[in-house]
Amino acid sequence: MSLIENLQWRHAVKAFDPNQSVSQENIDKIIEAARLAPTSSGLQPFKVIVVKNQAIKAQLVAGALNPDCMKECSHVLVFAG
């Protein structure tokens, strides 16, 4: 698959099974991909915060663009700059 085909395949997940969780191995891969992603300064001027705690996720809902799916996902990744 070419890069363009890979980018065209991606999709946003709008619903989650609350009985399933993303593995720590996959979370680690996502964090590593963000760390390696190019930025204009080359310094990755952000921190990635992984939130698994349901009470904290509930507090984040007020600022979310799609709060319904955020309530049921296993993890929320917050990119803080």
VENWO-V829211 format. One record per backbone hydrogen bond with DSSP energy under -0.5 kcal/mol. NH is the residue of the N-H (numbers start at 1). CO is the residue of the C=O. If there is no record, write none. Layout:
{{NH:CO} {NH:CO}}
This chain:
{{6:2} {7:3} {8:4} {9:5} {10:6} {18:16} {20:17} {27:23} {28:24} {29:25} {30:26} {31:27} {32:28} {33:29} {34:30} {35:31} {36:32} {37:33} {46:44} {47:80} {49:47} {49:78} {50:48} {51:49} {51:76} {52:50} {57:53} {58:54} {59:55} {60:56} {61:57} {62:59} {63:60} {64:61} {69:66} {70:66} {71:67} {72:68} {72:69} {73:69} {76:51} {78:49} {78:76} {79:77} {80:47} {80:78} {81:79}}
